[in-house]
Amino acid sequence: AAPARPPKQARNDASLLFIQSAGKVQPGFEPDGEEMTDIETICELVAGTPLAIELAAAWLLILTLPEIVKELENNPDLLSTEAHDAPARHRSMRAVLDYSWRRLPREQQRVFAALAVFRSSFSREAAEVVAAASLPSLAALAENSLLQRLPGRGKTTRYQFHEVVRQFAWDRLEAYADGSDERAKQQHLGFFLSLAEQAAETWDTQQETAWLGRLQLEQDNLRTAVRWAITKIRTEEALRLSAALFAFWIYTTPLDEYTELLHRSLKLPWDEGASSVVLARAKALNVTGNAAVAESD
């Protein structure tokens, strides 16, 4: 999913910084309306990080604004320079992120890395459960331009990584080489399995609409959780999650995508002597019948 746009004032501040930086490369630089659109896109692609904005503007020496946009979409490491007078932390987007990362206390580094398991946005509650993220740690990540709080006036605050930042965080998570990535994924699966099963209890009640809206926000996370459970042959969890999501996905997702995940879950090896797995399979098989009826309608 494309990252949500930051608030207007933040976009204006980022664009102003780009224009100021571009003026050092092209004196008298004055963008027109179409060029301002490209500048906003560039600022979003680099997550509004000031050092990254300056590096992107430096490419005006040899590229047009649309070319910078295209290059950034294909290659985040475009943001690099061999200038001898540039501090090491200014020489690439990865270096910018690494500099911000190293400024964090060790525990906040682990929180940042664990948050990489989320796809698209995530709630404060999910961050606490999955990554042990406290309010101070979330604040520190936001202050270092590593995390965005999404705009909105809903009851629940949501956060998001820019995809370039999320990939950097994922690289850090895998670098621990102590099973941190697997533990984070398991926590992620557990959280969204619980969420889906709570939602399933509300179908055909007055709470159904509210839960549909909540799960709609978590589409990418729910898909990620199901696929990880299948890949890791977590049979019971894959079956329970697939079955719990039927009433939601039948309204929001192409049925062929849903049934493909459901059928993959049912093909996983299972223990016939485990009553919880037998129950999970029975529910999933029942849902398969309902899905087949829905497809034929």
C-alpha positions as CSV (number, residue, x, y, z in Angstrom):
1,A,0.0,0.0,0.0
2,A,1.1,3.5,-0.8
3,P,2.2,5.5,2.3
4,A,-0.3,8.0,3.6
5,R,0.4,11.7,2.9
6,P,1.7,13.6,5.9
7,P,-0.2,16.7,7.1
8,K,-0.2,19.7,4.8
9,Q,2.2,21.8,7.0
10,A,4.8,19.0,7.1
11,R,4.6,18.7,3.3
12,N,5.0,22.4,3.0
13,D,8.1,22.4,5.3
14,A,9.7,19.5,3.4
15,S,9.0,21.2,0.0
16,L,10.5,24.5,1.2
17,L,13.6,22.7,2.3
18,F,13.9,21.0,-1.1
19,I,13.5,24.4,-2.9
20,Q,16.2,26.0,-0.6
21,S,18.5,23.0,-1.2
22,A,17.8,23.1,-5.0
23,G,18.7,26.8,-5.0
24,K,22.3,25.9,-4.0
25,V,22.5,23.7,-7.1
26,Q,20.5,25.9,-9.4
27,P,20.6,29.6,-8.3
28,G,17.2,31.2,-8.8
29,F,15.4,27.9,-8.8
30,E,11.6,28.7,-8.8
31,P,9.4,25.7,-9.5
32,D,6.0,26.0,-11.3
33,G,2.9,24.1,-10.3
34,E,3.8,20.9,-12.0
35,E,7.3,20.9,-10.6
36,M,5.8,21.5,-7.1
37,T,3.9,18.3,-7.5
38,D,7.1,16.4,-8.3
39,I,8.8,18.0,-5.3
40,E,6.1,16.9,-3.0
41,T,6.4,13.4,-4.4
42,I,10.1,13.4,-3.9
43,C,9.7,14.5,-0.3
44,E,7.2,11.7,0.3
45,L,9.5,9.1,-1.3
46,V,12.3,10.0,1.2
47,A,9.9,10.1,4.1
48,G,10.4,13.8,4.7
49,T,13.9,13.2,6.1
50,P,15.8,16.5,5.9
51,L,19.2,15.1,5.0
52,A,17.6,12.9,2.4
53,I,15.7,15.9,0.9
54,E,19.0,17.7,0.6
55,L,20.6,14.7,-1.1
56,A,17.7,14.4,-3.6
57,A,17.9,18.1,-4.5
58,A,21.6,17.7,-5.2
59,W,20.7,15.5,-8.2
60,L,19.3,18.5,-10.0
61,L,22.9,18.9,-11.2
62,I,22.2,16.2,-13.8
63,L,18.6,15.1,-13.6
64,T,15.2,16.8,-14.0
65,L,12.6,16.6,-11.2
66,P,10.5,13.8,-13.0
67,E,13.8,11.8,-13.5
68,I,14.6,12.1,-9.8
69,V,11.1,10.8,-8.9
70,K,11.5,7.9,-11.3
71,E,15.0,7.0,-10.0
72,L,13.9,7.2,-6.3
73,E,10.9,4.9,-7.0
74,N,13.3,2.3,-8.5
75,N,16.4,2.8,-6.4
76,P,16.4,4.4,-2.9
77,D,20.2,4.2,-2.8
78,L,20.2,6.9,-5.5
79,L,20.6,9.3,-2.6
80,S,24.4,9.1,-2.4
81,T,27.3,11.4,-3.0
82,E,31.0,11.1,-3.1
83,A,31.6,14.7,-2.1
84,H,34.7,14.7,0.1
85,D,33.4,17.6,2.2
86,A,30.1,15.8,3.0
87,P,29.9,14.1,6.4
88,A,29.7,10.4,6.2
89,R,26.1,10.4,7.5
90,H,25.1,12.6,4.6
91,R,26.3,10.4,1.8
92,S,23.3,8.1,1.2
93,M,19.8,7.5,2.2
94,R,20.9,4.3,4.0
95,A,23.6,6.3,5.7
96,V,21.0,8.8,6.8
97,L,18.9,6.1,8.3
98,D,21.8,4.4,9.9
99,Y,22.9,7.6,11.5
100,S,19.4,8.0,13.0
101,W,19.4,4.4,14.1
102,R,22.7,4.6,15.9
103,R,21.5,7.6,17.9
104,L,18.8,5.4,19.5
105,P,19.3,3.6,22.7
106,R,19.6,-0.2,22.3
107,E,16.1,-1.0,23.5
108,Q,14.6,1.6,21.1
109,Q,16.7,0.0,18.3
110,R,15.0,-3.3,19.0
111,V,11.6,-1.7,19.0
112,F,12.3,0.0,15.7
113,A,13.5,-3.3,14.1
114,A,10.5,-5.3,15.4
115,L,8.0,-2.8,14.0
116,A,9.2,-3.8,10.5
117,V,6.9,-6.9,10.6
118,F,3.9,-4.6,10.1
119,R,2.6,-4.0,6.6
120,S,1.1,-0.7,5.9
121,S,0.0,1.1,9.1
122,F,-0.5,-0.2,12.6
123,S,-2.1,0.8,15.9
124,R,-0.5,1.8,19.1
125,E,-2.0,-1.3,20.7
126,A,-0.4,-3.5,18.0
127,A,2.9,-1.8,18.4
128,E,2.9,-2.5,22.2
129,V,1.9,-6.1,21.9
130,V,4.1,-7.1,18.9
131,A,7.2,-4.9,19.5
132,A,6.9,-3.9,23.2
133,A,6.8,-0.3,22.0
134,S,6.2,2.2,24.8
135,L,5.0,5.7,24.2
136,P,8.6,7.1,24.8
137,S,10.0,4.7,22.2
138,L,7.4,5.7,19.6
139,A,8.1,9.4,20.3
140,A,11.8,8.8,19.9
141,L,11.3,7.2,16.5
142,A,9.1,10.0,15.4
143,E,11.5,12.6,16.6
144,N,14.2,10.9,14.5
145,S,12.0,10.9,11.4
146,L,11.9,7.1,11.5
147,L,8.1,6.8,12.2
148,Q,5.1,8.8,11.1
149,R,1.9,9.3,13.0
150,L,-0.9,9.2,10.5
151,P,-3.2,12.2,10.4
152,G,-6.8,11.8,11.5
153,R,-9.1,12.3,14.4
154,G,-10.2,8.8,15.0
155,K,-10.3,7.2,18.5
156,T,-7.2,5.1,17.7
157,T,-3.8,6.5,16.8
158,R,-2.1,4.8,13.9
159,Y,1.5,4.9,12.8
160,Q,3.4,4.0,9.6
161,F,6.9,3.5,8.3
162,H,7.8,4.8,4.8
163,E,8.6,1.6,2.9
164,V,12.3,2.6,2.5
165,V,12.5,3.0,6.3
166,R,10.6,-0.3,6.9
167,Q,13.0,-2.2,4.7
168,F,15.9,-0.7,6.6
169,A,14.3,-1.7,9.9
170,W,13.7,-5.2,8.5
171,D,17.4,-5.5,7.6
172,R,18.3,-4.5,11.2
173,L,15.9,-7.1,12.6
174,E,17.4,-9.9,10.5
175,A,20.9,-8.7,11.5
176,Y,20.3,-9.7,15.1
177,A,20.6,-13.4,14.1
178,D,19.1,-14.4,17.4
179,G,15.6,-15.3,16.3
180,S,14.3,-11.8,16.8
181,D,12.6,-11.8,13.4
182,E,10.8,-15.1,14.1
183,R,9.6,-14.0,17.5
184,A,8.3,-10.7,16.1
185,K,6.4,-12.5,13.3
186,Q,4.9,-14.9,15.9
187,Q,3.8,-12.0,18.0
188,H,2.4,-10.4,14.9
189,L,0.5,-13.6,14.0
190,G,-0.9,-13.9,17.6
191,F,-2.1,-10.4,17.7
192,F,-4.0,-10.5,14.4
193,L,-5.4,-14.0,15.1
194,S,-6.9,-12.6,18.3
195,L,-8.2,-9.5,16.5
196,A,-9.8,-11.6,13.7
197,E,-11.4,-14.0,16.2
198,Q,-12.8,-11.1,18.2
199,A,-14.2,-9.6,15.0
200,A,-15.8,-13.0,14.0
201,E,-17.8,-12.9,17.3
202,T,-19.5,-9.7,16.2
203,W,-20.8,-10.7,12.8
204,D,-24.6,-10.2,12.6
205,T,-24.6,-7.9,15.6
206,Q,-24.7,-4.2,16.0
207,Q,-20.9,-4.1,16.3
208,E,-20.3,-5.7,12.9
209,T,-19.9,-2.4,11.0
210,A,-17.3,-1.0,13.5
211,W,-15.3,-4.2,13.2
212,L,-15.4,-4.3,9.5
213,G,-13.9,-0.8,9.5
214,R,-11.2,-1.9,11.9
215,L,-10.2,-4.9,9.9
216,Q,-10.2,-2.9,6.7
217,L,-7.3,-0.9,8.1
218,E,-5.5,-4.1,8.8
219,Q,-5.9,-5.8,5.4
220,D,-2.1,-6.0,4.7
221,N,-1.3,-7.2,8.2
222,L,-3.9,-9.9,8.1
223,R,-2.7,-11.2,4.7
224,T,0.9,-11.2,6.0
225,A,-0.1,-13.1,9.2
226,V,-2.0,-15.8,7.2
227,R,0.8,-16.3,4.7
228,W,3.5,-16.5,7.4
229,A,1.4,-19.1,9.3
230,I,1.1,-21.1,6.1
231,T,4.8,-20.8,5.2
232,K,5.9,-21.9,8.7
233,I,3.3,-24.7,8.8
234,R,1.5,-23.2,11.8
235,T,-1.5,-25.4,10.9
236,E,-3.9,-24.6,13.7
237,E,-3.2,-20.8,13.6
238,A,-3.5,-20.7,9.7
239,L,-6.8,-22.6,9.9
240,R,-8.2,-20.4,12.7
241,L,-7.2,-17.2,11.1
242,S,-8.5,-18.2,7.6
243,A,-11.9,-19.3,9.1
244,A,-12.2,-16.2,11.3
245,L,-11.7,-13.9,8.3
246,F,-14.3,-15.3,6.1
247,A,-17.2,-13.0,7.1
248,F,-14.8,-10.0,6.6
249,W,-13.1,-11.0,3.4
250,I,-16.3,-12.0,1.6
251,Y,-17.2,-8.3,1.6
252,T,-13.8,-6.8,1.0
253,T,-11.6,-9.1,-0.9
254,P,-11.8,-11.0,-4.2
255,L,-13.0,-14.5,-3.2
256,D,-10.4,-16.2,-5.3
257,E,-7.6,-14.6,-3.2
258,Y,-9.3,-15.6,0.0
259,T,-10.2,-19.2,-1.0
260,E,-6.6,-19.7,-2.2
261,L,-5.3,-19.0,1.3
262,L,-8.1,-21.0,2.9
263,H,-7.3,-24.0,0.7
264,R,-3.5,-23.7,1.3
265,S,-4.3,-23.8,5.0
266,L,-6.4,-26.9,4.7
267,K,-3.6,-28.7,2.8
268,L,-1.1,-28.2,5.7
269,P,-0.1,-31.4,7.7
270,W,-2.2,-31.7,10.8
271,D,-2.3,-33.9,14.0
272,E,-5.6,-35.9,14.0
273,G,-5.1,-36.5,17.7
274,A,-5.1,-32.8,18.6
275,S,-8.7,-31.7,19.4
276,S,-7.9,-28.0,18.9
277,V,-6.6,-28.7,15.4
278,V,-9.6,-30.9,14.5
279,L,-11.9,-28.1,15.6
280,A,-10.0,-25.6,13.6
281,R,-10.2,-27.8,10.5
282,A,-13.9,-28.4,11.0
283,K,-14.6,-24.6,11.1
284,A,-12.4,-24.0,8.0
285,L,-14.1,-26.8,6.1
286,N,-17.5,-25.3,6.9
287,V,-16.3,-21.9,5.7
288,T,-15.0,-23.5,2.5
289,G,-18.5,-24.7,1.8
290,N,-19.9,-21.2,2.5
291,A,-17.2,-19.7,0.2
292,A,-18.2,-22.1,-2.6
293,V,-21.8,-21.1,-2.3
294,A,-20.8,-17.4,-2.4
295,E,-18.7,-18.0,-5.5
296,S,-21.5,-19.6,-7.3
297,D,-24.0,-16.8,-6.6
